[in-house]
């Protein structure tokens, strides 16, 4: 069963610009950009104030199960990514996989290492829930 994805208007706008900028002058789409574009195309776009508090958005801090390993990550833009501090780029396979999903959702996603099962355990911090959605 395919789950509903939710994304706030600001994230949708910024991610669409990110994709457009990255593809400007590129003749062949990269898999990450294609996957992110597909996720954005099927997401329900809502005002930040209407976004459920348990949805993964940009700059959310999230507890996930990746296979049988628990990880705490923060979803960020590519220029902010730093794996050593748990900041995962939206253009990484896991970043693209979790955007817009909610606590309890399970996603089977193709990564360079094969299909991975990702469970959203808890959204520890969401900027929209704290009123910081314009950061």
C-alpha positions in Angstrom: 0.0 0.0 0.0 1.4 3.4 -1.0 1.3 5.9 1.8 0.5 9.6 1.6 3.4 11.9 1.6 3.1 15.4 3.1 5.4 18.4 2.4 5.1 22.0 3.3 5.0 24.7 0.6 8.4 26.2 1.5 10.2 22.8 1.3 8.4 21.9 -1.9 9.5 25.2 -3.5 13.1 25.0 -2.3 13.4 21.3 -3.3 11.9 22.0 -6.7 14.5 24.8 -7.2 17.2 22.5 -6.1 16.2 19.9 -8.7 15.9 22.6 -11.4 19.3 24.1 -10.6 21.0 20.7 -10.5 19.5 19.7 -13.8 20.2 23.0 -15.6 22.6 22.0 -18.4 22.6 18.3 -17.5 21.4 16.0 -20.2 21.1 12.9 -18.1 19.2 12.9 -14.8 20.9 11.5 -11.8 19.0 8.8 -9.9 18.8 10.9 -6.7 17.2 13.8 -8.5 14.8 11.6 -10.4 13.7 9.9 -7.2 13.3 13.2 -5.4 11.3 14.6 -8.3 9.0 11.6 -8.2 8.4 11.9 -4.5 7.6 15.6 -4.8 5.2 14.9 -7.6 3.1 12.5 -5.5 3.3 14.5 -2.2 0.4 16.5 -0.8 1.6 20.1 -0.4 0.2 21.8 2.7 0.8 25.1 4.6 3.4 24.6 7.3 0.7 25.3 10.0 -1.4 22.4 8.6 1.5 19.9 8.5 1.1 17.0 11.0 3.7 17.2 13.7 5.0 13.6 13.0 5.9 14.2 9.3 9.6 14.2 8.2 10.4 17.6 6.7 13.7 19.4 5.8 15.8 19.9 8.9 13.8 17.4 10.9 15.7 15.2 13.4 14.5 11.7 13.1 15.0 8.3 14.8 14.9 5.6 12.1 15.5 1.9 12.0 17.7 1.0 9.0 17.4 -2.7 8.6 18.1 -3.7 12.2 20.2 -0.6 13.1 18.7 2.4 15.0 20.0 5.8 13.7 19.3 9.4 14.6 19.6 11.6 11.6 18.8 15.2 10.6 17.5 15.7 7.0 19.4 18.6 5.4 20.1 20.3 2.1 23.2 19.0 0.2 25.5 21.8 1.3 24.7 21.2 5.0 25.3 17.4 4.9 27.8 15.9 7.3 27.6 12.2 7.9 29.8 12.3 11.0 27.2 14.5 12.7 24.2 12.6 11.4 23.2 15.3 8.9 22.0 13.4 5.8 21.4 15.1 2.5 18.0 15.1 0.9 19.7 13.8 -2.2 21.1 10.7 -0.4 19.0 7.6 -0.9 17.8 7.6 2.7 17.1 11.3 2.7 15.0 11.1 -0.4 13.2 8.0 1.0 12.1 9.5 4.3 10.9 13.0 3.2 7.2 13.4 3.7 6.7 10.2 5.7 5.3 9.9 9.2 6.1 8.1 12.4 5.4 4.4 12.0 5.8 4.4 8.3 8.0 1.7 6.7 9.7 2.4 3.4 11.4 -0.2 1.2 14.0 1.9 -0.8 16.6 1.1 -3.4 20.1 2.2 -2.2 23.5 1.6 -3.8 23.8 -1.4 -1.4 20.4 -2.9 -2.5 16.9 -2.5 -1.1 16.8 -1.3 2.5 13.8 -1.3 4.9 13.5 2.0 6.7 11.1 2.5 9.6 10.4 6.0 10.9 10.5 5.5 14.6 10.1 9.0 15.9 10.3 12.6 14.6 12.4 14.1 17.4 12.3 17.6 16.0 10.3 19.2 13.2 10.9 22.9 12.4 7.2 23.4 11.5 6.0 22.1 14.9 8.3 24.6 16.7 7.3 27.5 14.4 10.8 27.6 12.8 9.7 26.6 9.3 11.3 29.5 7.5 14.9 28.6 8.5 
